[in-house]
């Protein structure tokens, strides 16, 4: 009989606790400790073979096909090696009942969780440089293997380690209370995760991709998308989610308010052009557009502003590639 890999699933519902006494290692390799984050199907487990904590993603049978794609992509990233350290490492995969389980190295909090825990305090520009550089290195590596991530967002970017430093942060509006901001402790900062929706260059690209706030205009317009859509997402991440709207027309209208009119060619080829008037969108009644990021970037950091505009070009053919973005002065000039 093949050895069982995972301890009884019922234990995942127990409260946070220390690891139990090691079970029979001939039957169980991974012992469930806690659920991770907001998702009950992501488990933190103890590996009795390596004596390390790992993370196991449990995928229901309904989504096994997508999970198999994720495993194939992760194995491809690991096999090619170069630059692979910027992407999460797959350690194992196995079936448990009707579920498929994927075992990953344990990483620290996501970029979203880190910002949320720090009360969305903006990063210092030198940290934006380092995080941006590592994100673009990861994306360049993925693209050079003929892969498109398609779901780049702060929740799919994780810090390698959980340790951080707290430094004083004096605010002009408080004379009595001391504030602190958090900074990652290690220079090995981030890795990409979330490869379950990764697409290949030569497959059908007609479906919608990416979480709303990070979705490129060509995707919203129903046009063909490719590698440049990932770079639009990177621009939104570095610009602190510039376009936070819940409806397509309002989303596009905000883009126009910040970046200027959409190219006529994109509108004419769009499958939603009946909702558009020339190159000027109908601004939805009651919609509000505020964008302080570009104003601040323009005033304080000319290079950052220029980089964001290069990543947020409407026309995908005019958008910076990951390698081009890495050569931008923003990553060369000291701050």
DOMAR-542011 format. One record per residue: x, y, z of N, C-alpha, C in turn. Coordinates in steps of 0.02 Angstrom, whole numbers, padded with zeros to 5 digits, always signed. Example, Ala and Ser with C-alpha at 12.3 -4.5 7.8 and 13.67 -1.06 7.14 Angstrom:
2
+00660-00284+00390+00615-00225+00390+00660-00165+00390 +00642-00112+00354+00684-00053+00357+00645+00002+00394 
This chain:
335
+00042-00060+00000+00000+00000+00000+00044+00062+00000 +00027+00110-00043+00065+00172-00045+00056+00211+00019 +00109+00242+00046+00103+00279+00109+00059+00340+00101 +00019+00354+00152-00021+00415+00153+00026+00475+00160 +00010+00529+00125+00053+00587+00127+00029+00640+00177 -00036+00642+00188-00065+00697+00226-00104+00671+00285 -00096+00704+00342-00132+00685+00402-00206+00700+00394 -00247+00667+00434-00320+00674+00429-00342+00746+00422 -00385+00760+00372-00405+00828+00356-00443+00861+00414 -00476+00821+00456-00515+00851+00510-00473+00895+00555 -00409+00882+00561-00367+00920+00607-00355+00992+00584 -00370+01007+00522-00357+01074+00497-00403+01125+00531 -00457+01103+00562-00504+01149+00593-00488+01164+00666 -00435+01134+00691-00415+01150+00759-00385+01218+00763 -00384+01248+00823-00354+01313+00832-00279+01309+00824 -00249+01368+00816-00177+01371+00807-00143+01338+00867 -00096+01293+00853-00064+01255+00907+00006+01234+00886 +00043+01208+00933+00108+01180+00917+00098+01114+00879 +00151+01094+00844+00145+01032+00806+00139+00973+00855 +00097+00925+00837+00088+00866+00878+00150+00822+00876 +00151+00771+00919+00206+00723+00918+00207+00689+00850 +00267+00679+00824+00273+00651+00756+00235+00586+00750 +00194+00579+00697+00156+00517+00687+00200+00464+00655 +00168+00408+00638+00204+00354+00605+00229+00378+00537 +00294+00387+00529+00321+00416+00468+00314+00371+00408 +00297+00306+00418+00285+00262+00362+00217+00278+00329 +00174+00313+00364+00107+00327+00338+00097+00400+00321 +00127+00444+00360+00112+00516+00352+00177+00555+00344 +00179+00596+00291+00236+00640+00282+00219+00711+00304 +00159+00734+00287+00141+00803+00301+00086+00805+00354 +00099+00841+00407+00053+00847+00463+00024+00917+00465 -00042+00923+00462-00075+00988+00457-00070+01027+00522 -00050+01090+00516-00048+01134+00573-00103+01186+00572 -00100+01233+00524-00148+01288+00521-00168+01303+00450 -00225+01335+00442-00243+01363+00377-00203+01427+00369 -00193+01448+00307-00152+01506+00292-00195+01561+00263 -00190+01621+00292-00225+01679+00265-00300+01670+00265 -00332+01695+00212-00405+01694+00209-00432+01632+00175 -00389+01588+00151-00412+01531+00112-00405+01467+00152 -00460+01431+00164-00458+01371+00204-00426+01313+00168 -00415+01318+00101-00385+01263+00064-00309+01271+00058 -00281+01321+00091-00208+01329+00094-00186+01310+00165 -00146+01259+00171-00130+01230+00236-00055+01238+00251 -00041+01255+00313+00028+01256+00337+00041+01188+00370 +00092+01153+00348+00104+01084+00371+00177+01074+00391 +00186+01023+00432+00253+01003+00451+00273+00943+00409 +00331+00948+00376+00357+00894+00335+00403+00851+00378 +00381+00790+00392+00419+00746+00436+00481+00716+00402 +00490+00727+00338+00550+00704+00305+00605+00757+00305 +00586+00819+00292+00636+00873+00290+00639+00912+00355 +00591+00900+00400+00587+00937+00464+00581+01012+00453 +00540+01030+00404+00526+01100+00389+00451+01112+00382 +00431+01174+00393+00362+01193+00380+00354+01206+00305 +00302+01178+00276+00286+01189+00205+00213+01213+00200 +00194+01234+00141+00126+01255+00128+00096+01209+00075 +00036+01183+00088+00003+01138+00041-00062+01169+00017 -00067+01173-00048-00129+01198-00080-00171+01137-00099 -00231+01133-00071-00276+01077-00084-00327+01098-00137 -00325+01065-00194-00368+01083-00251-00422+01030-00259 -00485+01052-00259-00540+01005-00268-00539+00976-00339 -00570+00918-00345-00569+00881-00409-00596+00923-00467 -00644+00968-00452-00674+01011-00503-00622+01055-00538 -00568+01072-00502-00517+01118-00528-00450+01083-00541 -00451+01017-00547-00389+00980-00556-00352+00998-00620 -00390+01012-00673-00357+01029-00736-00315+01092-00729 -00343+01143-00695-00305+01204-00684-00245+01191-00640 -00254+01147-00589-00199+01131-00544-00143+01095-00581 -00160+01052-00628-00109+01017-00667-00070+01066-00710 -00105+01117-00735-00070+01170-00773-00021+01206-00728 -00042+01222-00666+00001+01256-00618+00063+01214-00603 +00054+01149-00593+00110+01105-00579+00159+01105-00638 +00132+01100-00699+00174+01099-00758+00214+01164-00765 +00182+01221-00751+00216+01285-00755+00270+01290-00702 +00254+01272-00641+00303+01276-00586+00363+01231-00598 +00351+01171-00625+00406+01126-00640+00449+01154-00697 +00416+01187-00745+00454+01220-00799+00498+01276-00772 +00470+01316-00727+00508+01371-00697+00567+01345-00657 +00556+01291-00620+00609+01263-00579+00663+01230-00621 +00642+01195-00674+00690+01158-00716+00738+01205-00752 +00712+01262-00774+00754+01308-00812+00802+01347-00768 +00789+01348-00704+00838+01371-00655+00851+01445-00655 +00879+01473-00708+00902+01542-00708+00845+01590-00691 +00854+01626-00637+00803+01673-00615+00746+01641-00578 +00747+01574-00573+00691+01539-00542+00683+01555-00469 +00735+01581-00438+00730+01597-00367+00680+01653-00354 +00659+01688-00406+00610+01741-00399+00539+01715-00403 +00530+01650-00414+00463+01620-00417+00459+01566-00363 +00399+01557-00336+00390+01509-00282+00411+01440-00305 +00441+01401-00259+00467+01335-00276+00416+01281-00259 +00402+01237-00307+00360+01179-00295+00404+01123-00267 +00380+01090-00214+00418+01038-00181+00391+00968-00194 +00325+00963-00207+00294+00897-00212+00223+00907-00238 +00192+00854-00261+00121+00854-00277+00096+00782-00270 +00034+00774-00249+00006+00707-00238-00070+00712-00234 -00103+00655-00242-00175+00651-00236-00194+00631-00165 -00247+00662-00139-00273+00645-00073-00348+00638-00081 -00373+00577-00084-00443+00566-00099-00457+00592-00169 -00507+00635-00175-00523+00666-00240-00487+00732-00251 -00443+00750-00205-00409+00815-00208-00338+00806-00234 -00314+00859-00266-00244+00863-00287-00209+00911-00241 -00153+00891-00213-00117+00933-00165-00050+00953-00195 -00035+01018-00191+00028+01045-00216+00067+01073-00156 +00129+01051-00148+00170+01071-00091+00219+01125-00113 +00219+01181-00076+00262+01237-00091+00309+01251-00031 +00363+01286-00046+00403+01314+00007+00362+01365+00046 +00376+01373+00109+00341+01423+00149+00373+01491+00138 +00331+01540+00124+00355+01609+00115+00324+01654+00167 +00343+01717+00166+00315+01765+00213+00249+01793+00188 +00228+01850+00215+00163+01879+00196+00163+01904+00124 +00103+01911+00096+00098+01941+00030+00109+02016+00034 +00122+02046-00022+00129+02119-00025+00066+02153+00001 +00008+02124-00016-00055+02151+00009-00060+02147+00085 -00043+02089+00112-00047+02079+00184+00002+02125+00221 +00061+02134+00192+00111+02178+00223+00086+02249+00226 +00059+02274+00171+00033+02343+00169-00027+02350+00215 -00070+02300+00216-00128+02302+00259-00107+02304+00333 -00058+02263+00351-00034+02262+00420+00001+02326+00440 +00028+02363+00390+00062+02426+00403+00016+02486+00390 -00050+02472+00391-00101+02524+00382-00092+02562+00317 -00071+02525+00265-00062+02552+00197-00015+02612+00195 +00034+02611+00239+00085+02663+00238+00127+02655+00174 +00134+02707+00133+00172+02700+00070+00245+02680+00083 +00272+02639+00039+00342+02620+00044+00387+02679+00028 +00446+02679+00059+00497+02727+00040+00519+02712-00031 +00540+02762-00068+00552+02753-00139+00608+02703-00153 +00659+02698-00108+00712+02649-00120+00686+02578-00114 +00634+02568-00072+00604+02502-00067+00560+02488-00128 +00527+02539-00154+00489+02532-00216+00536+02511-00272 +00596+02541-00274+00646+02522-00324+00663+02447-00318 +00677+02424-00258+00698+02355-00249+00642+02306-00263 +00582+02320-00238+00525+02276-00251+00509+02276-00326 +00507+02336-00356+00493+02340-00428+00544+02303-00470 +00607+02310-00452+00660+02274-00490+00650+02199-00486 +00636+02173-00426+00628+02101-00419+00565+02075-00453 +00511+02114-00451+00450+02094-00487+00465+02089-00562 +00499+02140-00589+00513+02141-00660+00562+02086-00680 +00610+02070-00637+00654+02013-00651+00615+01948-00655 +00567+01940-00609+00525+01880-00609+00484+01876-00673 +00452+01933-00691+00409+01934-00750+00450+01922-00813 +00509+01952-00817+00553+01941-00875+00569+01867-00883 +00585+01835-00828+00602+01763-00828+00543+01722-00852 +00483+01736-00826+00423+01700-00846+00409+01710-00920 +00414+01772-00944+00400+01787-01014+00450+01753-01061 +00513+01750-01041+00564+01719-01083+00554+01644-01091 +00513+01615-01049+00495+01544-01055+00430+01535-01094 +00405+01590-01124+00344+01586-01163+00281+01583-01122 +00284+01607-01060+00228+01605-01013+00204+01675-00996 +00139+01682-00986+00108+01745-00965+00073+01732-00898 +00092+01768-00846+00065+01755-00780-00010+01766-00777 -00034+01821-00802-00105+01842-00809-00139+01864-00744 -00111+01851-00686-00143+01873-00624-00093+01905-00576 -00057+01954-00602-00010+01990-00560-00048+02041-00518 -00042+02036-00453-00073+02082-00406-00037+02074-00339 -00046+02120-00292-00010+02116-00228-00021+02051-00190 -00078+02019-00198-00090+01956-00162-00049+01899-00191 -00024+01906-00253+00016+01853-00284+00090+01870-00285 +00110+01917-00243+00180+01933-00232+00193+01925-00158 +00237+01880-00140+00249+01866-00069+00321+01883-00050 +00329+01909+00010+00395+01920+00037+00425+01852+00055 +00490+01845+00046+00523+01781+00058+00521+01765+00133 +00531+01816+00175+00533+01805+00247+00481+01848+00282 +00462+01828+00341+00412+01865+00379+00443+01920+00422 +00508+01917+00435+00539+01965+00479+00539+02036+00449 +00528+02084+00492+00529+02154+00469+00556+02199+00525 +00575+02259+00505+00600+02309+00552+00548+02363+00560 +00544+02391+00620+00499+02448+00632+00543+02510+00644 +00530+02560+00604+00569+02622+00611+00523+02680+00626 +00546+02730+00663+00503+02788+00679+00480+02823+00616 +00418+02845+00617+00390+02881+00559+00352+02941+00587 +00382+02999+00586+00352+03058+00616+00302+03089+00568 +00243+03103+00593+00191+03132+00552+00178+03204+00573 +00169+03246+00523+00162+03318+00537+00100+03334+00578 +00048+03289+00576-00015+03306+00609-00018+03278+00680 +00037+03252+00706+00036+03225+00774+00098+03247+00812 +00088+03277+00869+00144+03299+00910+00152+03256+00973 +00104+03212+00985+00105+03173+01047+00113+03098+01035 +00094+03073+00976+00094+03002+00965+00151+02982+00918 +00188+02930+00937+00242+02905+00895+00215+02855+00845 +00232+02863+00782+00212+02817+00729+00273+02778+00706 +00259+02718+00679+00313+02676+00651+00291+02650+00583 +00340+02638+00540+00327+02604+00478+00369+02540+00476 +00345+02490+00440+00379+02426+00436+00418+02419+00371 +00477+02389+00377+00519+02377+00319+00541+02304+00319 +00541+02271+00262+00566+02202+00259+00638+02199+00284 +00654+02146+00321+00720+02141+00351+00772+02115+00302 +00751+02072+00255+00799+02041+00209+00799+02075+00141 +00856+02075+00109+00860+02104+00042+00833+02055-00011 +00828+01990+00007+00795+01941-00037+00720+01949-00027 +00690+01996-00062+00625+02022-00041+00566+01980-00063 +00556+01970-00128+00492+01943-00151+00500+01883-00197 +00445+01845-00202+00437+01792-00252+00366+01795-00279 +00359+01776-00342+00292+01773-00372+00259+01707-00355 +00194+01709-00342+00154+01649-00333+00093+01655-00380 +00044+01610-00373-00019+01615-00410-00013+01598-00483 +00018+01541-00500+00028+01522-00569-00028+01477-00596 -00083+01474-00561-00138+01430-00582-00174+01452-00645 -00167+01516-00663-00200+01541-00724-00149+01561-00778 -00089+01538-00771-00037+01555-00819-00055+01531-00889 -00044+01574-00938-00059+01558-01008+00006+01553-01047 +00002+01516-01103+00059+01512-01149+00048+01559-01208 +00102+01579-01238+00098+01629-01291+00053+01607-01348 +00054+01541-01365+00020+01518-01426-00050+01491-01413 -00078+01499-01353-00146+01475-01342-00197+01530-01349 -00261+01512-01346-00315+01561-01353-00311+01614-01298 -00315+01677-01318-00312+01732-01271-00374+01776-01275 -00432+01745-01286-00493+01784-01295-00532+01795-01230 -00513+01760-01177-00550+01764-01114-00522+01820-01070 -00561+01839-01019-00540+01893-00975-00490+01867-00923 -00442+01909-00906-00390+01890-00858-00381+01946-00807 -00347+01931-00754-00322+01980-00705-00378+02008-00661 -00362+02018-00598-00407+02051-00552-00421+02122-00577 -00482+02145-00568-00507+02208-00598-00457+02266-00595 -00433+02283-00535-00392+02343-00527-00327+02340-00567 -00306+02280-00587-00241+02271-00620-00250+02248-00693 -00311+02255-00719-00328+02230-00785-00311+02281-00839 -00277+02259-00891-00255+02304-00945-00314+02324-00989 -00310+02382-01022-00365+02406-01063-00383+02360-01120 -00333+02326-01150-00348+02281-01206-00391+02222-01182 -00383+02202-01119-00424+02148-01092-00495+02172-01082 -00503+02231-01053-00570+02259-01042-00607+02270-01108 -00570+02290-01159-00601+02304-01225-00614+02240-01265 -00594+02183-01238-00606+02120-01273-00559+02109-01332 -00501+02141-01330-00451+02133-01383-00403+02076-01366 -00363+02057-01414-00311+02006-01401-00261+02033-01350 -00242+01993-01302-00193+02013-01253-00134+01966-01255 -00078+01987-01226-00018+01946-01225+00028+01970-01169 +00093+01963-01177+00141+01982-01125+00131+02052-01098 +00116+02102-01140+00110+02170-01114+00057+02179-01060 +00007+02135-01058-00045+02140-01007-00016+02131-00937 +00035+02088-00931+00070+02079-00867+00105+02144-00847 +00133+02180-00895+00170+02241-00879+00123+02297-00857 +00062+02298-00885+00012+02347-00860-00002+02333-00786 -00009+02269-00769-00022+02250-00699+00035+02273-00654 +00097+02265-00677+00155+02287-00638+00152+02362-00627 +00133+02400-00679+00126+02472-00672+00075+02491-00620 +00019+02455-00618-00032+02469-00568-00008+02452-00498 +00031+02398-00491+00058+02379-00426+00106+02432-00400 +00152+02454-00443+00200+02505-00422+00167+02572-00411 +00111+02584-00445+00074+02646-00436+00019+02640-00384 +00023+02588-00342-00025+02577-00288-00097+02571-00313 -00107+02526-00362-00174+02512-00388-00208+02576-00412 -00184+02603-00466-00207+02668-00491-00281+02670-00507 -00308+02615-00532-00376+02618-00559-00421+02570-00520 -00451+02593-00467-00491+02551-00423-00565+02563-00437 -00592+02527-00485-00662+02534-00503-00692+02465-00515 -00759+02460-00513-00793+02396-00515-00833+02385-00579 -00830+02431-00626-00870+02426-00687-00827+02447-00746 -00835+02412-00803-00789+02421-00859-00784+02493-00884 -00842+02525-00897-00840+02592-00926-00810+02642-00877 -00827+02635-00814-00798+02680-00764-00722+02669-00759 -00702+02605-00764-00631+02588-00761-00593+02621-00819 -00621+02613-00880-00589+02642-00939-00590+02719-00936 -00646+02746-00910-00650+02819-00905-00598+02847-00857 -00585+02811-00803-00533+02834-00757-00465+02831-00791 -00452+02779-00830-00389+02776-00867-00381+02836-00911 -00434+02854-00947-00431+02913-00991-00420+02977-00952 -00451+02982-00893-00443+03042-00853-00371+03051-00832 -00336+02995-00819-00267+02998-00795-00216+02999-00852 -00229+02958-00904-00179+02946-00955-00194+02978-01022 -00253+03007-01030-00272+03036-01095-00316+02988-01133 -00337+03006-01195-00385+02967-01232-00358+02900-01256 -00401+02850-01258-00384+02785-01286-00370+02792-01361 -00324+02753-01388-00312+02755-01461-00375+02735-01499 -00389+02772-01553-00448+02759-01594-00449+02687-01620 -00390+02661-01639-00387+02593-01666-00412+02542-01615 -00395+02550-01552-00416+02503-01501-00492+02506-01492 -00519+02565-01494-00592+02573-01486-00629+02542-01544 -00605+02554-01605-00639+02528-01664-00639+02451-01666 -00586+02421-01639-00582+02347-01639-00614+02316-01578 -00637+02357-01531-00664+02331-01469-00734+02301-01479 -00750+02251-01438-00817+02222-01441-00866+02260-01396 -00844+02315-01365-00889+02356-01325-00892+02428-01353 -00875+02435-01416-00870+02503-01443-00937+02538-01448 -00993+02500-01445-01058+02532-01446-01069+02575-01384 -01029+02564-01333-01035+02603-01271-00987+02663-01271 -00949+02671-01325-00900+02724-01328-00920+02776-01381 -00898+02836-01373-00911+02889-01421-00844+02916-01444 -00826+02897-01506-00761+02918-01531-00706+02893-01486 -00661+02938-01468-00607+02919-01422-00620+02945-01352 -00683+02967-01339-00699+02994-01272-00753+02952-01241 -00739+02923-01184-00787+02879-01151-00843+02919-01119 -00902+02888-01115-00956+02916-01077-00941+02907-01003 -00924+02961-00969-00909+02956-00897-00972+02938-00859 -00973+02880-00824-01034+02858-00790-01058+02909-00739 -01123+02919-00736-01152+02968-00690-01134+02950-00618 -01109+02999-00582-01091+02989-00512-01022+02960-00501 -00986+02945-00556-00919+02916-00548-00870+02969-00523 -00822+02946-00484-00772+02991-00456-00703+02966-00475 -00659+03011-00496-00591+02992-00513-00543+03035-00473 -00503+03003-00431-00451+03038-00395-00387+02998-00405 -00334+03032-00420-00271+02998-00428-00215+03042-00402 -00193+03026-00341-00139+03065-00310-00071+03036-00325 -00070+02973-00348-00006+02939-00359+00033+02974-00415 +00000+02986-00471+00036+03018-00526+00055+03090-00508 +00012+03124-00471+00029+03192-00450+00091+03191-00406 +00092+03145-00358+00149+03140-00313+00211+03117-00350 +00203+03067-00394+00260+03042-00432+00290+03097-00475 +00246+03137-00505+00270+03190-00549+00307+03244-00509 +00283+03257-00449+00312+03311-00408+00377+03288-00375 +00376+03226-00348+00433+03204-00309+00483+03161-00348 +00458+03118-00392+00502+03068-00423+00490+03066-00498 +00527+03106-00534+00519+03111-00606+00530+03043-00640 +00581+03006-00619+00595+02942-00650+00539+02892-00638 +00511+02890-00577+00456+02845-00562+00396+02862-00606 +00381+02925-00612+00325+02947-00654+00335+02924-00726 +00395+02932-00751+00410+02912-00820+00404+02836-00829 +00428+02798-00780+00423+02725-00782+00349+02704-00783 +00309+02733-00739+00238+02715-00737+00203+02729-00803 +00219+02785-00834+00189+02800-00899+00212+02749-00952 +00274+02725-00947+00297+02675-00995+00263+02608-00986 +00248+02591-00924+00214+02527-00910+00139+02532-00922 +00112+02593-00922+00040+02604-00929+00022+02636-00995 +00060+02620-01047+00042+02641-01115-00021+02604-01136 -00070+02640-01164-00131+02607-01187-00116+02554-01240 -00076+02572-01289-00061+02526-01344-00011+02474-01320 -00029+02410-01318+00017+02359-01292+00084+02357-01330 +00082+02374-01395+00144+02372-01434+00192+02427-01414 +00166+02480-01381+00207+02536-01358+00229+02529-01285 +00202+02480-01251+00215+02471-01179+00286+02443-01170 +00318+02463-01116+00384+02436-01100+00380+02361-01088 +00430+02323-01111+00437+02254-01092+00471+02252-01023 +00472+02193-00993+00504+02187-00927+00578+02204-00931 +00613+02181-00982+00684+02195-00989+00697+02269-01002 +00655+02300-01043+00662+02371-01055+00651+02411-00991 +00601+02390-00951+00586+02425-00889+00644+02420-00840 +00678+02362-00839+00735+02353-00794+00793+02399-00811 +00796+02423-00873+00849+02469-00893+00829+02542-00882 +00770+02553-00856+00746+02622-00846+00788+02658-00794 +00798+02724-00802+00837+02763-00753+00812+02757-00681 +00748+02743-00672+00721+02737-00603+00760+02685-00563 +00782+02631-00596+00818+02578-00561+00893+02590-00558 +00916+02643-00590+00988+02658-00591+01006+02717-00547 +00962+02766-00546+00978+02827-00508+00966+02818-00435 +01013+02839-00392+01002+02835-00319+00947+02882-00298 +00913+02864-00242+00858+02906-00217+00876+02937-00151 
